[in-house]
Amino acid sequence: MIYLDYAATTPMSEEALTAYTKAASSYFGNSSSLHDIGSHAAQLLHICRQQLAELIGGDKRGLYFTSGGTESNLLAVRSMIEAHRHKGNHLITTATEHASLYHLFQQLETEGYEVTYLSVDRFGQIDLAELENAITPQTILASIQHANSEIGTIQPIQEIAKRLRKHGVIFHSDCVQTFGKIQVDVQKMGIDSLSISSHKIYGPKGVGAVYIDPRIKWTSCFLQATHEFGFRPGTVNVPGIASFVTAAQQACEHLADEHARLEHLRQYTISRIHEKRLPVAIEGHPDAHLPNILGLSVQGMEGQYAMLECNRYGIAISTGSACQVGKQAPSRTMIAIGKEEDEAKQFVRISFGKWTTLNEIDRLLTVLETICQQRKE
């Protein structure tokens, strides 16, 4: 089967699998145990923390390992706003955040917080003037994604950071889709906190990380938690973390070359869509976009139908939203960029990875052409 859903998850790399196996056999101890076997695991954990912090340009004292991107987002935001609740109750985010954050902010509204959801333009970017106008003396935190998981649009993070810092607003950014694809450096970006995940970069599922600048106060969401410096409870997954960091090092080492290769695949796909005159519109920003994500609207056809038909032909793509058969919800991102509900349901996402080839792209476009022709007839 041709796999074109790398933005959802990636298969583990050989290097990550090897690292996991070695760590699981040689460093199986509980890193909190005081005996030598536990100490050896703790030493490996310390090395991993240092190495991952270096990859994001951060301080190892601010890095906390988690079970993945969703938990990272939830704990980062909650732990920081809890520590700064005395300063106000206003939060800022966008209408196009990942579901883990979007639903978190909806929950926070029921807990007494006021939330401003910034709009986006037709390409998916926020308006910096709208952001600045949204800031009040009560604003304590803003969470704005580095790039959108459905259409791949990259936000102007450095400009956002300048405006938030001017007003003393904490800045968290969901970097789950960007880490390992484009440069993520907390110092250069000017962000206070970020979330990243292992399984998006050929590491194991169930592992992620949060970075919070050590100068930023946070309060644990868990009473008397002892693991990860009190950030979260539960035995630390040292083998998974070793595998995660190995995958991260590989991704960052080859980032420039892989970025160029993926962007070539993306541009090739777009050019072939135009050449074939397929009834398909390209979504997202023409310039500020991830190289591995391509959002498409298939005119006159629900995305779920296109996805299921592609699957029937042996190609895995995504609708960009979780749904049940026959009950596709309109993409929240598509609605935010100005699409009507019926148009929003026409969305599909193609995402490329390290094993994607031009031949696979050609096969996909042939299948899309067939599906569109059959639908027309």
N, C-alpha and C positions, 0 to 999 in steps of 0.2 A: 504493500500500500504506500502511496506517496503521502508523506506527512508535511503539511503546510500550516501547522498550528503551533509553531514554536513559541509564540507569545503566551500561549496557555501553559505550556510546560515543555521541557526539553528532556531528551534521554540523557542518562548519565554518560559522561565521557570515560574512556578507558583509564585516564589518569585519576579521575575522581573515584572510580570503582576500586582501583588499586590502593589508593590512599585509605579508603574506608576499610577495606579488608585488612590492611596492615595495622591500622589503628585499632580496629575491633579485636584483633588477636593479641597485639602487644601492649595496648593501652586501654584495656577493658575496665580498669578500676574506676571507682567513683571518685571524681576529682575533689570531693569534699572529705574523703577519708584521710585519716592522718598516717596510715601505714605507708610503706614505700610504694606499693602498687598504686594506691590513690595519689601519692605524690608525683609519680611518673605521669599519670594522666593529667594532673594539675599543671605540670611543666609543659606538656604538649598544648594544653589549653592556653597557657600564657603565651607561648610562641605563636599560636594561631591568632590570638587577639592582637598581638603586636603586628603581625604580617597583614591582617585585614585592615587594621587602622592605617597602616602605611599606604595601602592601595587607595584609600579614600582621602588621604591627606589629613587624617585626624590624629587625635591623641588616644592612645590605647586605654586611658582611664575613662574614656567616654563611650567605649564600645561594649555592648551587651548582646549576647547571643540569645536567640528566641527560637520558636518553632516555625517561623516563616513570616511572609510579608504581612498577612492579616494581623497576626498577633503583634508584630512590630509596630504597625500603624496604631492599633488600639492602645498599646501600653505607652508608646511615645507621647501621644496626645494627652491621654488621661493623666499620666504621671506628671507632665509639665503643667497642665492647667490646674491640677489639684494644688501644686506647690505655689501657684501664683493667683489663686482664687481671690485673695485679699485685694488684688489690684483692680479687679473688675470681673465682668461676666460676659464680655463680648468676644466672639470668635469669628474668623473669616475663613472661608474655603471657596471652592468653585462648584459649579453645577455638574462638572464632568469628572469628579474624583472617582477612584476605584470604589466599588460597593462597600468595602470594609470601612472606608472613611466616610462616605456619604451617609451610610446608615448609622455610623457612630455619631455624627453631628445631629442627625435627626433624633437620636436617643438623648443627646446632651440638651436639646431644646426642651425635652420633657423634664429635665433636671434643673431647670432654672437659667440656663445659658441662652443668650441671644446670638443667633448665627446669621451672618450675611453670606449668601451664596452668590459669588460673582458670576456674571454672565460671560459668554465667550462669543467671538465673532464667527463668521461662517467657516473659518479655517480652524477654529478651536482654541484660539489664544484669548487670554483675558485682556481687558483694557486697563493700562496702568493708571490712568486718571480715575477710573471707577474704583480701583483698589485704594488709591490714596484718599478718595472721598469717603470710602467706607470706614476708614480708621477713626476711632473715637478715643477719648481718654480712658474708656472702659475696655478697650481692646487688649487682650493679653496674648493671643496666639493666632497665627494664620497657618493653614495647611494647604499648600498648593503643589500639585503633582509636578514632577520634572517633565514627564511626557505622558500623553494619553495612551491607554492600553488598547483602544479600539482603532483610532485613526493615526496614532503615532506622533501627533503634534507636540512639539517641544515648547515649553513656556520660557519666557525671558527671565530666567531665574535670578541672574545677577542684578538686573534692574529692579525686580521685585524685592530682592534682599535689601537694596539700598533704601528703598522707600519704607520698608518695615523697620529697618534698623534705626532710621531717623526718628521714628516714633517709639522706639523701645519695645516693639512687638516681636515676640518669639516666632521664629520661622521654621516650620517643619515641612519637609518635602518627601513625598513618596517617590523613591528612586528605584522601585522594584523592576520597572521595565527598562530603565536606562543603564543601570550598573552593568558593566561589561560590554555595553553596546556603544556608548559614547563616554567621554571623560566625566567622571564624578569626583569632584574634589571639594570638600566642605569649605576649605579656606577660600579658594577662588570663586566658588559659588556664593559665599557669604551666608550660608544657611546654618542654623543652630542645631538642627536635628534631621536625620534621614532614616528611611527604612529600606532594607534590601533583602533579597531572597535568593536562596541557593538553587532552586529547581528551574529558575529562568536562565541559568548560565551553565547548564550541564552538570550541576551538582545534585545531591539527593534531595528528595522532598522532606518536609518536616524540619527544615533548618533555615534560619534567617538571622538578621541582626538589626539592632537599633544603634545609631550613634547620636549621642547628646553631648554637646560641647560641655566639658567639665565645669565651665563657668556658669552654666545654666542649672538652677535648682530644680529638683524633681522629687516627688513624694511617691513611694511605692504604692501600687494599687492593691498590694497584698500585705495584710498584717503579719509582721514578723517573718517575712520571706527571707531566706538565707542564701539562696543561690544567686549567681550573677550580681553580687554585691547588693542583694535585696531587691533587685529589679523584678525578678519573677521567681516563683517556686519551681520545684521539680529537678530531678537529677539531670545534670548537664550532659548533652549528647556529644561527647568528645569525638567519637569516630565520625559522626555526621559533620561536625564542625571542621575536622581535619580534611574531610572530603570536600566540603564547601569551600574552604580557603584554597585548596589545591585547584579547584575549578575556577575560582576567582583569579588566582594568579595566572592561569592559562589564558583566561579571557582578556585580562588587562595586558598581558604580554603581546598578544596578537591583535589588539584592539584596532589599530590603524589599518592593517591589511584586511581584516575581516570586515571592517566598516566599508572599505572601498568595494570589496567583493559583493557584499549585501546590497549596497547602493546600486551597483551595476545590475544585479538581479531585479531590483525594484524598477529601475528605469527601463530595463528591457521589457518587463511585464507591461508597463504603461504604454510603451511604444507599440507593442504587439496588439494591445487592446485597441489602440487607435487604427492600426493598419487593418485589422480585421473588422473594424467598424462595429464592434460589439456594443449593444445598448447598455453600457456600463459607465458610470460616472466615478471619477477618482475623488475620494474624500480626504480631507486633511490639508495641512499647510504645504504649499509648493516647495518651500525651502527649509523651514524649520521643522524637520521631521526625523523620526528614527529611520535607519536604513532597512530595518527588518520587518516593518509593519506597513501593510498597504490596505487601507479601507476602501471598499467598493460598494456602490449602490447599483444593483441589477434592476433596471427599469422594468416595471410591470410584473415583478416576481418577488414573493416574500423570500427573505434571506434564508429562512429555515428550509424552504423548498429547495433552493439552490444548494444549500449545505448537504441535505439528505440525498439529492441527486448526485452530487460530487462523490459522496460516500459510496453510492451504488456503483460508481465507476472506479472506485478504489482510490479516492483522493480525500484526505482529511483537511477541511477548512473549518472556519468558525463563523457563527453569527455575531460574535462579540458580546453576547449576553446569554446568561443561563436561562433555559426555557424548557417547557415540557412539549412533547410532540403535539402540534396543533394549537399550541397556546403561546406562540412567540410574543414576548413583550417588546414594544418599540424600544430601540436603543436610546438610553438616556442621553448619550453624547450626541446622537443624531437630532434629537429634539432640541438640545441646547444650541446646536449650530443653525437652527432655524427650519428644520424639516417638519413637515406635517406627519401625523402618526402613521399614515399609510406609507409615506416615503421612508420614514425611519425603519419600518419593518423590512425594507428592501436591502438592508445593510448586511454585508458579509465581510469578514476579515481574512486576509491571507498574511501569514507571517513566515518569514524565511529563517533558515538556520544553517549551521555549518555543513550539513550534508545536502542542502538544496542545490539542484543543478538546473541548467538552462533547459535540458530535455524535460525535466519535471514541469517547468513553467509552460513549455510548449504543450505538454499533455493536458495540463489544467485548462489552458485557453481553448484547446480543441474541444474539451468536454463542455466548457461554458458555452462555446459556440453551438454545440449540439443541443444543449439544454434550452438555450434561448430560441433556437429554430423550432424545436419540438413544441415549446410553449406557444410560439407564434402560430403554428399550424393548428 
